[in-house]
């Protein structure tokens, strides 16, 4: 099956709205400030963006709160064409551990990650519907470690189920990830070296230990 170019799908939508003089509202799920940087720079030219920070998977607690503060700081300091707002979701860690049961040993990009995407995007869609946003989406597609095909399939399915439009994206395209690293350096952002959950944290620690042993 041919993969869909989600960036081109987004381009078509942006051209349509621009020609019609529309500026839709977008609830953008964000995993962290660095990943959101390019997404906000790009999307805020065409949408009224509200960043939704909902990540009950983050471990440990101090990491979660550090990322929240960085997200808020970046939004406050970064200039945009249209104003960007912020909403923090609940840090309900039990919801993540519930969906991760039995999948603790899954590798990154595996079934546990897919369930985690579903958890966070489902909550984003619910808030988007409740608050009347035109679209919902996520910054997760900017990461080289995330499968944009899977993310878009999950998001579109949830959107159809809950009755709110999913905004297709693949922010890795057009060197989006590279641009996010440039903005991160410019704003002296904290950049974590693991995805966020305890399983990715432990995996990263093992990688570090292995590297030290090789040295």
C-alpha positions as CSV (number, residue, x, y, z in Angstrom):
1,X,0.0,0.0,0.0
2,X,1.3,3.4,-1.0
3,X,2.0,5.8,1.9
4,X,0.1,9.1,1.9
5,X,2.1,12.3,1.8
6,X,0.4,14.0,4.7
7,X,2.3,17.3,4.2
8,X,0.7,17.6,0.8
9,X,-2.7,17.0,2.3
10,X,-2.0,19.8,4.8
11,X,-0.8,22.1,2.0
12,X,-4.1,21.6,0.1
13,X,-6.1,22.5,3.2
14,X,-4.0,25.6,3.9
15,X,-4.3,26.8,0.3
16,X,-8.1,26.4,0.5
17,X,-8.4,28.4,3.8
18,X,-6.0,31.1,2.5
19,X,-8.0,31.5,-0.7
20,X,-11.3,31.7,1.3
21,X,-9.8,34.1,3.9
22,X,-10.4,31.7,6.8
23,X,-8.3,31.3,9.9
24,X,-9.5,28.1,11.6
25,X,-8.9,27.2,15.2
26,X,-6.6,24.3,16.1
27,X,-6.0,22.4,19.3
28,X,-2.5,21.1,18.9
29,X,-1.4,18.3,21.2
30,X,2.3,18.9,22.2
31,X,4.7,16.4,23.7
32,X,7.4,19.0,24.5
33,X,8.5,22.5,23.7
34,X,11.3,21.5,21.3
35,X,9.0,19.4,19.2
36,X,6.3,22.1,19.2
37,X,8.7,24.8,18.1
38,X,8.6,24.4,14.3
39,X,5.0,23.2,14.4
40,X,4.0,26.5,16.2
41,X,6.1,28.6,13.8
42,X,4.5,27.0,10.8
43,X,0.9,26.5,11.9
44,X,0.4,29.9,13.6
45,X,0.7,31.5,10.2
46,X,-2.6,29.9,9.2
47,X,-4.4,28.8,12.4
48,X,-5.4,30.2,15.7
49,X,-3.4,27.6,17.7
50,X,-4.0,26.5,21.2
51,X,-1.3,24.1,22.5
52,X,-2.7,21.2,24.6
53,X,-0.1,19.7,26.9
54,X,-1.5,16.3,27.8
55,X,1.2,13.7,28.5
56,X,0.3,11.4,31.4
57,X,3.1,9.1,30.2
58,X,6.0,11.4,31.3
59,X,8.3,10.0,33.9
60,X,9.4,11.0,36.5
61,X,7.2,13.8,37.9
62,X,10.0,16.4,37.9
63,X,10.5,15.7,34.2
64,X,6.8,16.3,33.5
65,X,6.8,19.7,35.3
66,X,10.1,20.7,33.7
67,X,8.6,20.1,30.2
68,X,5.4,22.0,31.1
69,X,7.4,25.1,32.1
70,X,9.5,25.0,29.0
71,X,6.4,24.7,26.8
72,X,4.8,27.7,28.5
73,X,8.0,29.7,28.3
74,X,8.4,29.1,24.6
75,X,4.9,30.1,23.8
76,X,5.3,33.3,25.8
77,X,8.6,34.3,24.2
78,X,8.1,33.1,20.6
79,X,6.5,35.8,18.2
80,X,3.7,34.5,15.9
81,X,1.4,36.0,13.3
82,X,-1.7,34.8,15.2
83,X,-1.7,34.5,19.0
84,X,-1.0,31.1,20.5
85,X,-2.7,29.9,23.7
86,X,-2.0,27.1,26.2
87,X,-4.1,24.5,28.0
88,X,-2.6,21.9,30.4
89,X,-4.4,18.6,30.6
90,X,-4.5,16.4,33.7
91,X,-1.4,14.6,34.7
92,X,-3.3,11.3,35.2
93,X,-0.4,8.8,35.2
94,X,-2.6,5.9,36.1
95,X,-4.3,6.2,32.7
96,X,-1.0,5.6,30.9
97,X,0.0,2.6,33.1
98,X,-3.4,1.1,32.5
99,X,-3.0,1.1,28.7
100,X,0.7,-0.1,29.0
101,X,-0.2,-3.2,31.0
102,X,1.2,-6.3,29.3
103,X,3.2,-4.2,26.9
104,X,6.0,-3.1,29.2
105,X,8.7,-4.8,27.1
106,X,7.5,-3.6,23.7
107,X,10.2,-1.6,21.8
108,X,9.7,2.1,20.9
109,X,7.2,2.4,18.0
110,X,5.6,-0.8,19.1
111,X,2.1,-1.5,20.4
112,X,2.6,0.3,23.7
113,X,3.4,3.5,21.8
114,X,0.4,3.1,19.6
115,X,-1.8,2.8,22.6
116,X,-0.1,5.9,24.1
117,X,-0.8,7.8,20.9
118,X,-4.5,6.8,21.1
119,X,-4.7,7.8,24.8
120,X,-3.3,11.3,24.2
121,X,-5.0,12.0,20.9
122,X,-8.4,10.7,22.1
123,X,-8.2,13.2,25.0
124,X,-7.1,16.0,22.7
125,X,-10.1,15.3,20.4
126,X,-12.5,15.3,23.3
127,X,-11.3,18.7,24.5
128,X,-11.3,20.0,20.9
129,X,-15.0,18.9,20.6
130,X,-15.9,20.2,24.0
131,X,-14.4,23.7,23.3
132,X,-15.5,23.9,19.7
133,X,-12.2,23.8,17.9
134,X,-12.2,23.4,14.1
135,X,-9.4,20.9,14.1
136,X,-7.1,18.9,16.4
137,X,-3.6,17.5,15.7
138,X,-0.3,16.7,17.3
139,X,3.4,17.7,17.2
140,X,4.4,14.0,17.5
141,X,4.8,13.6,13.7
142,X,7.9,15.8,13.8
143,X,9.9,13.2,15.6
144,X,12.1,10.8,13.5
145,X,11.2,8.2,16.2
146,X,7.5,8.4,15.5
147,X,5.6,6.8,12.6
148,X,3.6,9.5,11.0
149,X,1.5,7.0,9.0
150,X,0.3,5.4,12.3
151,X,-0.3,8.7,14.0
152,X,-2.4,10.0,11.2
153,X,-4.4,6.8,11.0
154,X,-5.1,6.9,14.7
155,X,-5.9,10.6,14.8
156,X,-8.3,10.4,11.8
157,X,-10.1,7.4,13.2
158,X,-10.6,9.1,16.6
159,X,-11.7,12.3,14.8
160,X,-14.3,10.4,12.8
161,X,-15.5,8.5,16.0
162,X,-15.9,11.7,18.1
163,X,-17.0,14.0,15.3
164,X,-14.1,16.5,15.2
165,X,-11.8,17.1,12.2
166,X,-8.3,15.7,12.4
167,X,-5.5,17.9,10.8
168,X,-3.2,15.6,8.9
169,X,0.5,16.4,9.2
170,X,4.0,15.1,8.8
171,X,6.1,17.9,10.3
172,X,9.3,16.0,9.5
173,X,8.9,17.0,5.9
174,X,10.7,20.1,4.6
175,X,13.4,19.7,7.3
176,X,10.9,20.4,10.0
177,X,12.9,18.4,12.6
178,X,16.1,20.3,11.6
179,X,14.3,23.6,12.0
180,X,13.0,22.5,15.5
181,X,16.6,21.9,16.6
182,X,17.6,25.4,15.3
183,X,14.8,27.1,17.2
184,X,15.6,25.0,20.3
185,X,19.2,26.3,20.3
186,X,18.0,29.8,19.6
187,X,15.7,29.8,22.7
188,X,18.1,27.7,24.8
189,X,15.5,25.0,25.4
190,X,15.8,22.0,27.5
191,X,15.9,19.0,25.1
192,X,15.3,15.6,26.8
193,X,17.2,12.6,25.5
194,X,14.3,10.1,25.8
195,X,10.7,10.0,24.6
196,X,9.1,10.4,28.1
197,X,7.8,7.3,29.7
198,X,9.6,5.1,32.2
199,X,10.2,2.4,29.6
200,X,11.9,4.8,27.2
201,X,13.8,6.3,30.2
202,X,15.1,2.9,31.2
203,X,16.0,2.0,27.7
204,X,18.0,5.2,27.3
205,X,19.9,4.5,30.6
206,X,20.9,1.1,29.3
207,X,22.1,2.7,26.0
208,X,24.2,5.2,28.0
209,X,25.7,2.4,30.1
210,X,26.6,0.4,27.0
211,X,28.2,3.5,25.4
212,X,30.3,4.1,28.6
213,X,31.5,0.4,28.6
214,X,32.6,0.8,24.9
215,X,34.5,3.9,25.8
